Amino acid sequence: MQSEHHALANEFPEFRDKIHDMKMSDEHFQKLFDEYHKLDREVYRVEYDIEPRSDTALEELKKRRLALKDELYNILKHSVS
């Protein structure tokens, strides 16, 4: 199944401003954010056969992306505004 990019601000619109603020002020968050978007672009390229890979490899990428998304969500949810 093909999908579109899963930009973090679109995934968590309620945290749009906080995502921006944390990218600017929290180095750890910024690193995870960058890694998440790198994986998201990679999943997109595989799903659209720009960079073909096995189904197993694609599922592994998606699992890694989901784990990062969960970690980023927890950081956003528990950060002090």
PyMOL Python script that loads the backbone (N, CA, C, O; Angstrom):
from pymol import cmd

cmd.read_pdbstr("""\
ATOM      1  N   MET A   1       0.841  -1.169   0.000  1.00  0.00           N
ATOM      2  CA  MET A   1       0.000   0.000   0.000  1.00  0.00           C
ATOM      3  C   MET A   1       0.893   1.241   0.000  1.00  0.00           C
ATOM      4  O   MET A   1       1.820   1.359   0.801  1.00  0.00           O
ATOM      5  N   GLN A   2       0.599   2.138  -0.893  1.00  0.00           N
ATOM      6  CA  GLN A   2       1.384   3.357  -0.979  1.00  0.00           C
ATOM      7  C   GLN A   2       0.760   4.436  -0.111  1.00  0.00           C
ATOM      8  O   GLN A   2      -0.454   4.480   0.086  1.00  0.00           O
ATOM      9  N   SER A   3       1.613   5.295   0.396  1.00  0.00           N
ATOM     10  CA  SER A   3       1.127   6.360   1.268  1.00  0.00           C
ATOM     11  C   SER A   3       1.867   7.645   0.961  1.00  0.00           C
ATOM     12  O   SER A   3       2.772   7.682   0.127  1.00  0.00           O
ATOM     13  N   GLU A   4       1.467   8.685   1.645  1.00  0.00           N
ATOM     14  CA  GLU A   4       2.133   9.965   1.506  1.00  0.00           C
ATOM     15  C   GLU A   4       3.097  10.133   2.659  1.00  0.00           C
ATOM     16  O   GLU A   4       3.186   9.287   3.550  1.00  0.00           O
ATOM     17  N   HIS A   5       3.818  11.239   2.626  1.00  0.00           N
ATOM     18  CA  HIS A   5       4.734  11.531   3.725  1.00  0.00           C
ATOM     19  C   HIS A   5       3.951  11.719   5.018  1.00  0.00           C
ATOM     20  O   HIS A   5       2.811  12.184   5.011  1.00  0.00           O
ATOM     21  N   HIS A   6       4.573  11.354   6.104  1.00  0.00           N
ATOM     22  CA  HIS A   6       3.966  11.465   7.425  1.00  0.00           C
ATOM     23  C   HIS A   6       4.684  12.545   8.224  1.00  0.00           C
ATOM     24  O   HIS A   6       5.323  12.253   9.234  1.00  0.00           O
ATOM     25  N   ALA A   7       4.581  13.774   7.780  1.00  0.00           N
ATOM     26  CA  ALA A   7       5.233  14.885   8.478  1.00  0.00           C
ATOM     27  C   ALA A   7       4.723  14.933   9.916  1.00  0.00           C
ATOM     28  O   ALA A   7       3.529  14.781  10.170  1.00  0.00           O
ATOM     29  N   LEU A   8       5.633  15.142  10.836  1.00  0.00           N
ATOM     30  CA  LEU A   8       5.294  15.131  12.249  1.00  0.00           C
ATOM     31  C   LEU A   8       4.243  16.181  12.592  1.00  0.00           C
ATOM     32  O   LEU A   8       3.351  15.919  13.399  1.00  0.00           O
ATOM     33  N   ALA A   9       4.334  17.342  12.004  1.00  0.00           N
ATOM     34  CA  ALA A   9       3.352  18.398  12.274  1.00  0.00           C
ATOM     35  C   ALA A   9       1.958  17.989  11.783  1.00  0.00           C
ATOM     36  O   ALA A   9       0.955  18.423  12.349  1.00  0.00           O
ATOM     37  N   ASN A  10       1.888  17.176  10.755  1.00  0.00           N
ATOM     38  CA  ASN A  10       0.593  16.676  10.276  1.00  0.00           C
ATOM     39  C   ASN A  10       0.091  15.524  11.140  1.00  0.00           C
ATOM     40  O   ASN A  10      -1.115  15.356  11.325  1.00  0.00           O
ATOM     41  N   GLU A  11       1.011  14.744  11.660  1.00  0.00           N
ATOM     42  CA  GLU A  11       0.646  13.625  12.521  1.00  0.00           C
ATOM     43  C   GLU A  11       0.143  14.119  13.877  1.00  0.00           C
ATOM     44  O   GLU A  11      -0.760  13.522  14.464  1.00  0.00           O
ATOM     45  N   PHE A  12       0.729  15.207  14.369  1.00  0.00           N
ATOM     46  CA  PHE A  12       0.374  15.763  15.680  1.00  0.00           C
ATOM     47  C   PHE A  12       0.075  17.255  15.546  1.00  0.00           C
ATOM     48  O   PHE A  12       0.846  18.081  16.036  1.00  0.00           O
ATOM     49  N   PRO A  13      -1.028  17.614  14.892  1.00  0.00           N
ATOM     50  CA  PRO A  13      -1.304  19.042  14.667  1.00  0.00           C
ATOM     51  C   PRO A  13      -1.457  19.834  15.962  1.00  0.00           C
ATOM     52  O   PRO A  13      -1.212  21.040  15.982  1.00  0.00           O
ATOM     53  N   GLU A  14      -1.855  19.173  17.033  1.00  0.00           N
ATOM     54  CA  GLU A  14      -2.008  19.862  18.312  1.00  0.00           C
ATOM     55  C   GLU A  14      -0.665  20.305  18.901  1.00  0.00           C
ATOM     56  O   GLU A  14      -0.617  21.143  19.801  1.00  0.00           O
ATOM     57  N   PHE A  15       0.415  19.734  18.385  1.00  0.00           N
ATOM     58  CA  PHE A  15       1.757  20.068  18.864  1.00  0.00           C
ATOM     59  C   PHE A  15       2.563  20.862  17.833  1.00  0.00           C
ATOM     60  O   PHE A  15       3.778  20.994  17.977  1.00  0.00           O
ATOM     61  N   ARG A  16       1.918  21.381  16.816  1.00  0.00           N
ATOM     62  CA  ARG A  16       2.626  22.052  15.714  1.00  0.00           C
ATOM     63  C   ARG A  16       3.595  23.127  16.228  1.00  0.00           C
ATOM     64  O   ARG A  16       4.758  23.144  15.826  1.00  0.00           O
ATOM     65  N   ASP A  17       3.138  24.012  17.102  1.00  0.00           N
ATOM     66  CA  ASP A  17       4.007  25.083  17.621  1.00  0.00           C
ATOM     67  C   ASP A  17       5.109  24.526  18.512  1.00  0.00           C
ATOM     68  O   ASP A  17       6.253  24.975  18.458  1.00  0.00           O
ATOM     69  N   LYS A  18       4.748  23.536  19.336  1.00  0.00           N
ATOM     70  CA  LYS A  18       5.728  22.937  20.236  1.00  0.00           C
ATOM     71  C   LYS A  18       6.817  22.208  19.440  1.00  0.00           C
ATOM     72  O   LYS A  18       7.989  22.241  19.815  1.00  0.00           O
ATOM     73  N   ILE A  19       6.433  21.562  18.360  1.00  0.00           N
ATOM     74  CA  ILE A  19       7.422  20.877  17.513  1.00  0.00           C
ATOM     75  C   ILE A  19       8.436  21.892  16.995  1.00  0.00           C
ATOM     76  O   ILE A  19       9.644  21.660  17.048  1.00  0.00           O
ATOM     77  N   HIS A  20       7.941  22.996  16.504  1.00  0.00           N
ATOM     78  CA  HIS A  20       8.842  24.038  15.999  1.00  0.00           C
ATOM     79  C   HIS A  20       9.765  24.553  17.106  1.00  0.00           C
ATOM     80  O   HIS A  20      10.976  24.661  16.913  1.00  0.00           O
ATOM     81  N   ASP A  21       9.192  24.865  18.250  1.00  0.00           N
ATOM     82  CA  ASP A  21       9.987  25.392  19.367  1.00  0.00           C
ATOM     83  C   ASP A  21      11.052  24.396  19.816  1.00  0.00           C
ATOM     84  O   ASP A  21      12.195  24.773  20.074  1.00  0.00           O
ATOM     85  N   MET A  22      10.673  23.134  19.907  1.00  0.00           N
ATOM     86  CA  MET A  22      11.621  22.121  20.377  1.00  0.00           C
ATOM     87  C   MET A  22      12.709  21.833  19.349  1.00  0.00           C
ATOM     88  O   MET A  22      13.842  21.527  19.719  1.00  0.00           O
ATOM     89  N   LYS A  23      12.378  21.929  18.067  1.00  0.00           N
ATOM     90  CA  LYS A  23      13.416  21.762  17.038  1.00  0.00           C
ATOM     91  C   LYS A  23      14.486  22.842  17.190  1.00  0.00           C
ATOM     92  O   LYS A  23      15.664  22.605  16.925  1.00  0.00           O
ATOM     93  N   MET A  24      14.063  24.022  17.617  1.00  0.00           N
ATOM     94  CA  MET A  24      14.987  25.146  17.753  1.00  0.00           C
ATOM     95  C   MET A  24      15.770  25.126  19.065  1.00  0.00           C
ATOM     96  O   MET A  24      16.866  25.683  19.142  1.00  0.00           O
ATOM     97  N   SER A  25      15.216  24.490  20.094  1.00  0.00           N
ATOM     98  CA  SER A  25      15.820  24.617  21.424  1.00  0.00           C
ATOM     99  C   SER A  25      16.338  23.327  22.043  1.00  0.00           C
ATOM    100  O   SER A  25      17.079  23.379  23.025  1.00  0.00           O
ATOM    101  N   ASP A  26      15.971  22.178  21.499  1.00  0.00           N
ATOM    102  CA  ASP A  26      16.328  20.897  22.111  1.00  0.00           C
ATOM    103  C   ASP A  26      17.093  20.043  21.099  1.00  0.00           C
ATOM    104  O   ASP A  26      16.521  19.526  20.140  1.00  0.00           O
ATOM    105  N   GLU A  27      18.378  19.912  21.334  1.00  0.00           N
ATOM    106  CA  GLU A  27      19.241  19.192  20.384  1.00  0.00           C
ATOM    107  C   GLU A  27      18.834  17.727  20.232  1.00  0.00           C
ATOM    108  O   GLU A  27      18.844  17.195  19.122  1.00  0.00           O
ATOM    109  N   HIS A  28      18.479  17.079  21.328  1.00  0.00           N
ATOM    110  CA  HIS A  28      18.064  15.672  21.274  1.00  0.00           C
ATOM    111  C   HIS A  28      16.788  15.532  20.443  1.00  0.00           C
ATOM    112  O   HIS A  28      16.696  14.653  19.586  1.00  0.00           O
ATOM    113  N   PHE A  29      15.808  16.396  20.695  1.00  0.00           N
ATOM    114  CA  PHE A  29      14.563  16.370  19.939  1.00  0.00           C
ATOM    115  C   PHE A  29      14.845  16.593  18.455  1.00  0.00           C
ATOM    116  O   PHE A  29      14.300  15.897  17.598  1.00  0.00           O
ATOM    117  N   GLN A  30      15.695  17.563  18.165  1.00  0.00           N
ATOM    118  CA  GLN A  30      16.016  17.868  16.773  1.00  0.00           C
ATOM    119  C   GLN A  30      16.650  16.660  16.079  1.00  0.00           C
ATOM    120  O   GLN A  30      16.342  16.377  14.921  1.00  0.00           O
ATOM    121  N   LYS A  31      17.526  15.955  16.778  1.00  0.00           N
ATOM    122  CA  LYS A  31      18.168  14.771  16.197  1.00  0.00           C
ATOM    123  C   LYS A  31      17.121  13.691  15.892  1.00  0.00           C
ATOM    124  O   LYS A  31      17.131  13.101  14.812  1.00  0.00           O
ATOM    125  N   LEU A  32      16.221  13.436  16.846  1.00  0.00           N
ATOM    126  CA  LEU A  32      15.171  12.437  16.628  1.00  0.00           C
ATOM    127  C   LEU A  32      14.225  12.874  15.511  1.00  0.00           C
ATOM    128  O   LEU A  32      13.811  12.060  14.685  1.00  0.00           O
ATOM    129  N   PHE A  33      13.889  14.154  15.493  1.00  0.00           N
ATOM    130  CA  PHE A  33      13.027  14.717  14.451  1.00  0.00           C
ATOM    131  C   PHE A  33      13.648  14.496  13.074  1.00  0.00           C
ATOM    132  O   PHE A  33      12.974  14.038  12.152  1.00  0.00           O
ATOM    133  N   ASP A  34      14.923  14.821  12.938  1.00  0.00           N
ATOM    134  CA  ASP A  34      15.615  14.649  11.658  1.00  0.00           C
ATOM    135  C   ASP A  34      15.663  13.184  11.246  1.00  0.00           C
ATOM    136  O   ASP A  34      15.473  12.860  10.074  1.00  0.00           O
ATOM    137  N   GLU A  35      15.917  12.298  12.205  1.00  0.00           N
ATOM    138  CA  GLU A  35      15.969  10.866  11.913  1.00  0.00           C
ATOM    139  C   GLU A  35      14.589  10.357  11.481  1.00  0.00           C
ATOM    140  O   GLU A  35      14.482   9.554  10.554  1.00  0.00           O
ATOM    141  N   TYR A  36      13.537  10.826  12.156  1.00  0.00           N
ATOM    142  CA  TYR A  36      12.173  10.440  11.799  1.00  0.00           C
ATOM    143  C   TYR A  36      11.867  10.831  10.349  1.00  0.00           C
ATOM    144  O   TYR A  36      11.349  10.024   9.576  1.00  0.00           O
ATOM    145  N   HIS A  37      12.190  12.065   9.994  1.00  0.00           N
ATOM    146  CA  HIS A  37      11.876  12.523   8.637  1.00  0.00           C
ATOM    147  C   HIS A  37      12.753  11.853   7.584  1.00  0.00           C
ATOM    148  O   HIS A  37      12.319  11.669   6.446  1.00  0.00           O
ATOM    149  N   LYS A  38      13.957  11.495   7.942  1.00  0.00           N
ATOM    150  CA  LYS A  38      14.805  10.741   7.020  1.00  0.00           C
ATOM    151  C   LYS A  38      14.177   9.364   6.749  1.00  0.00           C
ATOM    152  O   LYS A  38      14.115   8.919   5.603  1.00  0.00           O
ATOM    153  N   LEU A  39      13.719   8.702   7.805  1.00  0.00           N
ATOM    154  CA  LEU A  39      13.058   7.406   7.633  1.00  0.00           C
ATOM    155  C   LEU A  39      11.753   7.540   6.853  1.00  0.00           C
ATOM    156  O   LEU A  39      11.429   6.689   6.025  1.00  0.00           O
ATOM    157  N   ASP A  40      11.012   8.604   7.119  1.00  0.00           N
ATOM    158  CA  ASP A  40       9.758   8.822   6.406  1.00  0.00           C
ATOM    159  C   ASP A  40       9.999   8.974   4.906  1.00  0.00           C
ATOM    160  O   ASP A  40       9.270   8.411   4.090  1.00  0.00           O
ATOM    161  N   ARG A  41      11.027   9.740   4.556  1.00  0.00           N
ATOM    162  CA  ARG A  41      11.359   9.900   3.131  1.00  0.00           C
ATOM    163  C   ARG A  41      11.798   8.564   2.529  1.00  0.00           C
ATOM    164  O   ARG A  41      11.475   8.259   1.381  1.00  0.00           O
ATOM    165  N   GLU A  42      12.533   7.773   3.305  1.00  0.00           N
ATOM    166  CA  GLU A  42      12.994   6.479   2.818  1.00  0.00           C
ATOM    167  C   GLU A  42      11.812   5.534   2.585  1.00  0.00           C
ATOM    168  O   GLU A  42      11.763   4.843   1.567  1.00  0.00           O
ATOM    169  N   VAL A  43      10.870   5.501   3.515  1.00  0.00           N
ATOM    170  CA  VAL A  43       9.668   4.673   3.349  1.00  0.00           C
ATOM    171  C   VAL A  43       8.926   5.102   2.090  1.00  0.00           C
ATOM    172  O   VAL A  43       8.512   4.262   1.292  1.00  0.00           O
ATOM    173  N   TYR A  44       8.760   6.389   1.916  1.00  0.00           N
ATOM    174  CA  TYR A  44       8.064   6.925   0.741  1.00  0.00           C
ATOM    175  C   TYR A  44       8.753   6.460  -0.547  1.00  0.00           C
ATOM    176  O   TYR A  44       8.085   6.021  -1.483  1.00  0.00           O
ATOM    177  N   ARG A  45      10.078   6.555  -0.597  1.00  0.00           N
ATOM    178  CA  ARG A  45      10.812   6.165  -1.804  1.00  0.00           C
ATOM    179  C   ARG A  45      10.672   4.671  -2.084  1.00  0.00           C
ATOM    180  O   ARG A  45      10.589   4.262  -3.242  1.00  0.00           O
ATOM    181  N   VAL A  46      10.646   3.862  -1.037  1.00  0.00           N
ATOM    182  CA  VAL A  46      10.482   2.421  -1.229  1.00  0.00           C
ATOM    183  C   VAL A  46       9.056   2.110  -1.691  1.00  0.00           C
ATOM    184  O   VAL A  46       8.855   1.310  -2.605  1.00  0.00           O
ATOM    185  N   GLU A  47       8.073   2.744  -1.056  1.00  0.00           N
ATOM    186  CA  GLU A  47       6.681   2.474  -1.425  1.00  0.00           C
ATOM    187  C   GLU A  47       6.378   2.873  -2.864  1.00  0.00           C
ATOM    188  O   GLU A  47       5.531   2.252  -3.506  1.00  0.00           O
ATOM    189  N   TYR A  48       7.041   3.880  -3.375  1.00  0.00           N
ATOM    190  CA  TYR A  48       6.814   4.324  -4.752  1.00  0.00           C
ATOM    191  C   TYR A  48       7.842   3.765  -5.733  1.00  0.00           C
ATOM    192  O   TYR A  48       7.991   4.272  -6.845  1.00  0.00           O
ATOM    193  N   ASP A  49       8.555   2.708  -5.308  1.00  0.00           N
ATOM    194  CA  ASP A  49       9.526   2.002  -6.147  1.00  0.00           C
ATOM    195  C   ASP A  49      10.618   2.899  -6.706  1.00  0.00           C
ATOM    196  O   ASP A  49      11.179   2.617  -7.765  1.00  0.00           O
ATOM    197  N   ILE A  50      10.917   3.969  -6.003  1.00  0.00           N
ATOM    198  CA  ILE A  50      12.047   4.813  -6.375  1.00  0.00           C
ATOM    199  C   ILE A  50      13.331   4.114  -5.936  1.00  0.00           C
ATOM    200  O   ILE A  50      14.352   4.170  -6.621  1.00  0.00           O
ATOM    201  N   GLU A  51      13.257   3.454  -4.781  1.00  0.00           N
ATOM    202  CA  GLU A  51      14.353   2.637  -4.252  1.00  0.00           C
ATOM    203  C   GLU A  51      13.770   1.301  -3.814  1.00  0.00           C
ATOM    204  O   GLU A  51      13.475   1.111  -2.635  1.00  0.00           O
ATOM    205  N   PRO A  52      13.603   0.379  -4.746  1.00  0.00           N
ATOM    206  CA  PRO A  52      12.968  -0.901  -4.408  1.00  0.00           C
ATOM    207  C   PRO A  52      13.734  -1.670  -3.326  1.00  0.00           C
ATOM    208  O   PRO A  52      14.964  -1.722  -3.314  1.00  0.00           O
ATOM    209  N   ARG A  53      12.960  -2.256  -2.432  1.00  0.00           N
ATOM    210  CA  ARG A  53      13.494  -3.129  -1.384  1.00  0.00           C
ATOM    211  C   ARG A  53      12.473  -4.223  -1.133  1.00  0.00           C
ATOM    212  O   ARG A  53      11.347  -4.174  -1.629  1.00  0.00           O
ATOM    213  N   SER A  54      12.882  -5.191  -0.368  1.00  0.00           N
ATOM    214  CA  SER A  54      11.967  -6.287  -0.046  1.00  0.00           C
ATOM    215  C   SER A  54      10.870  -5.797   0.893  1.00  0.00           C
ATOM    216  O   SER A  54      11.003  -4.759   1.540  1.00  0.00           O
ATOM    217  N   ASP A  55       9.791  -6.561   0.952  1.00  0.00           N
ATOM    218  CA  ASP A  55       8.701  -6.236   1.876  1.00  0.00           C
ATOM    219  C   ASP A  55       9.194  -6.247   3.317  1.00  0.00           C
ATOM    220  O   ASP A  55       8.768  -5.430   4.134  1.00  0.00           O
ATOM    221  N   THR A  56      10.082  -7.166   3.618  1.00  0.00           N
ATOM    222  CA  THR A  56      10.634  -7.258   4.971  1.00  0.00           C
ATOM    223  C   THR A  56      11.421  -5.997   5.316  1.00  0.00           C
ATOM    224  O   THR A  56      11.298  -5.471   6.422  1.00  0.00           O
ATOM    225  N   ALA A  57      12.216  -5.520   4.391  1.00  0.00           N
ATOM    226  CA  ALA A  57      12.995  -4.294   4.623  1.00  0.00           C
ATOM    227  C   ALA A  57      12.076  -3.094   4.807  1.00  0.00           C
ATOM    228  O   ALA A  57      12.324  -2.238   5.657  1.00  0.00           O
ATOM    229  N   LEU A  58      11.014  -3.033   4.009  1.00  0.00           N
ATOM    230  CA  LEU A  58      10.057  -1.934   4.136  1.00  0.00           C
ATOM    231  C   LEU A  58       9.375  -1.972   5.498  1.00  0.00           C
ATOM    232  O   LEU A  58       9.219  -0.936   6.143  1.00  0.00           O
ATOM    233  N   GLU A  59       8.972  -3.148   5.933  1.00  0.00           N
ATOM    234  CA  GLU A  59       8.317  -3.265   7.244  1.00  0.00           C
ATOM    235  C   GLU A  59       9.263  -2.853   8.375  1.00  0.00           C
ATOM    236  O   GLU A  59       8.831  -2.247   9.355  1.00  0.00           O
ATOM    237  N   GLU A  60      10.527  -3.173   8.242  1.00  0.00           N
ATOM    238  CA  GLU A  60      11.509  -2.766   9.257  1.00  0.00           C
ATOM    239  C   GLU A  60      11.643  -1.248   9.297  1.00  0.00           C
ATOM    240  O   GLU A  60      11.712  -0.660  10.376  1.00  0.00           O
ATOM    241  N   LEU A  61      11.679  -0.617   8.146  1.00  0.00           N
ATOM    242  CA  LEU A  61      11.729   0.851   8.100  1.00  0.00           C
ATOM    243  C   LEU A  61      10.505   1.452   8.777  1.00  0.00           C
ATOM    244  O   LEU A  61      10.618   2.408   9.545  1.00  0.00           O
ATOM    245  N   LYS A  62       9.346   0.893   8.491  1.00  0.00           N
ATOM    246  CA  LYS A  62       8.110   1.406   9.083  1.00  0.00           C
ATOM    247  C   LYS A  62       8.095   1.226  10.602  1.00  0.00           C
ATOM    248  O   LYS A  62       7.615   2.097  11.329  1.00  0.00           O
ATOM    249  N   LYS A  63       8.618   0.105  11.074  1.00  0.00           N
ATOM    250  CA  LYS A  63       8.683  -0.123  12.523  1.00  0.00           C
ATOM    251  C   LYS A  63       9.607   0.884  13.187  1.00  0.00           C
ATOM    252  O   LYS A  63       9.293   1.413  14.253  1.00  0.00           O
ATOM    253  N   ARG A  64      10.753   1.150  12.555  1.00  0.00           N
ATOM    254  CA  ARG A  64      11.683   2.144  13.101  1.00  0.00           C
ATOM    255  C   ARG A  64      11.053   3.529  13.106  1.00  0.00           C
ATOM    256  O   ARG A  64      11.208   4.281  14.068  1.00  0.00           O
ATOM    257  N   ARG A  65      10.342   3.869  12.031  1.00  0.00           N
ATOM    258  CA  ARG A  65       9.666   5.169  11.957  1.00  0.00           C
ATOM    259  C   ARG A  65       8.611   5.278  13.059  1.00  0.00           C
ATOM    260  O   ARG A  65       8.499   6.317  13.709  1.00  0.00           O
ATOM    261  N   LEU A  66       7.850   4.229  13.269  1.00  0.00           N
ATOM    262  CA  LEU A  66       6.816   4.240  14.300  1.00  0.00           C
ATOM    263  C   LEU A  66       7.426   4.374  15.697  1.00  0.00           C
ATOM    264  O   LEU A  66       6.897   5.101  16.538  1.00  0.00           O
ATOM    265  N   ALA A  67       8.521   3.685  15.943  1.00  0.00           N
ATOM    266  CA  ALA A  67       9.179   3.792  17.252  1.00  0.00           C
ATOM    267  C   ALA A  67       9.657   5.220  17.499  1.00  0.00           C
ATOM    268  O   ALA A  67       9.512   5.741  18.605  1.00  0.00           O
ATOM    269  N   LEU A  68      10.220   5.849  16.481  1.00  0.00           N
ATOM    270  CA  LEU A  68      10.652   7.242  16.615  1.00  0.00           C
ATOM    271  C   LEU A  68       9.460   8.164  16.824  1.00  0.00           C
ATOM    272  O   LEU A  68       9.518   9.089  17.635  1.00  0.00           O
ATOM    273  N   LYS A  69       8.396   7.915  16.103  1.00  0.00           N
ATOM    274  CA  LYS A  69       7.196   8.734  16.246  1.00  0.00           C
ATOM    275  C   LYS A  69       6.657   8.625  17.672  1.00  0.00           C
ATOM    276  O   LYS A  69       6.257   9.630  18.260  1.00  0.00           O
ATOM    277  N   ASP A  70       6.642   7.424  18.227  1.00  0.00           N
ATOM    278  CA  ASP A  70       6.193   7.228  19.607  1.00  0.00           C
ATOM    279  C   ASP A  70       7.096   7.978  20.590  1.00  0.00           C
ATOM    280  O   ASP A  70       6.613   8.614  21.527  1.00  0.00           O
ATOM    281  N   GLU A  71       8.394   7.898  20.368  1.00  0.00           N
ATOM    282  CA  GLU A  71       9.335   8.583  21.251  1.00  0.00           C
ATOM    283  C   GLU A  71       9.163  10.100  21.168  1.00  0.00           C
ATOM    284  O   GLU A  71       9.165  10.786  22.191  1.00  0.00           O
ATOM    285  N   LEU A  72       9.015  10.614  19.966  1.00  0.00           N
ATOM    286  CA  LEU A  72       8.806  12.050  19.792  1.00  0.00           C
ATOM    287  C   LEU A  72       7.486  12.498  20.424  1.00  0.00           C
ATOM    288  O   LEU A  72       7.422  13.558  21.047  1.00  0.00           O
ATOM    289  N   TYR A  73       6.449  11.702  20.266  1.00  0.00           N
ATOM    290  CA  TYR A  73       5.162  12.034  20.875  1.00  0.00           C
ATOM    291  C   TYR A  73       5.289  12.107  22.400  1.00  0.00           C
ATOM    292  O   TYR A  73       4.779  13.036  23.028  1.00  0.00           O
ATOM    293  N   ASN A  74       5.969  11.126  22.985  1.00  0.00           N
ATOM    294  CA  ASN A  74       6.142  11.128  24.435  1.00  0.00           C
ATOM    295  C   ASN A  74       6.919  12.343  24.906  1.00  0.00           C
ATOM    296  O   ASN A  74       6.599  12.914  25.949  1.00  0.00           O
ATOM    297  N   ILE A  75       7.915  12.742  24.170  1.00  0.00           N
ATOM    298  CA  ILE A  75       8.680  13.940  24.519  1.00  0.00           C
ATOM    299  C   ILE A  75       7.766  15.156  24.449  1.00  0.00           C
ATOM    300  O   ILE A  75       7.754  15.978  25.365  1.00  0.00           O
ATOM    301  N   LEU A  76       7.006  15.275  23.377  1.00  0.00           N
ATOM    302  CA  LEU A  76       6.099  16.418  23.218  1.00  0.00           C
ATOM    303  C   LEU A  76       5.040  16.447  24.315  1.00  0.00           C
ATOM    304  O   LEU A  76       4.743  17.501  24.878  1.00  0.00           O
ATOM    305  N   LYS A  77       4.487  15.306  24.605  1.00  0.00           N
ATOM    306  CA  LYS A  77       3.415  15.202  25.595  1.00  0.00           C
ATOM    307  C   LYS A  77       3.895  15.557  27.003  1.00  0.00           C
ATOM    308  O   LYS A  77       3.151  16.145  27.788  1.00  0.00           O
ATOM    309  N   HIS A  78       5.128  15.202  27.313  1.00  0.00           N
ATOM    310  CA  HIS A  78       5.631  15.403  28.668  1.00  0.00           C
ATOM    311  C   HIS A  78       6.513  16.632  28.837  1.00  0.00           C
ATOM    312  O   HIS A  78       6.986  16.912  29.939  1.00  0.00           O
ATOM    313  N   SER A  79       6.734  17.355  27.767  1.00  0.00           N
ATOM    314  CA  SER A  79       7.587  18.550  27.900  1.00  0.00           C
ATOM    315  C   SER A  79       6.783  19.679  28.540  1.00  0.00           C
ATOM    316  O   SER A  79       5.571  19.788  28.351  1.00  0.00           O
ATOM    317  N   VAL A  80       7.470  20.494  29.284  1.00  0.00           N
ATOM    318  CA  VAL A  80       6.847  21.641  29.933  1.00  0.00           C
ATOM    319  C   VAL A  80       6.752  22.767  28.925  1.00  0.00           C
ATOM    320  O   VAL A  80       7.728  23.092  28.249  1.00  0.00           O
ATOM    321  N   SER A  81       5.593  23.354  28.828  1.00  0.00           N
ATOM    322  CA  SER A  81       5.392  24.462  27.871  1.00  0.00           C
ATOM    323  C   SER A  81       5.903  25.752  28.433  1.00  0.00           C
ATOM    324  O   SER A  81       5.820  26.789  27.775  1.00  0.00           O
TER     325      SER A  81
END
""", "prot")
cmd.dss("prot")
cmd.show_as("cartoon", "prot")
cmd.util.cbc("prot")
cmd.orient("prot")
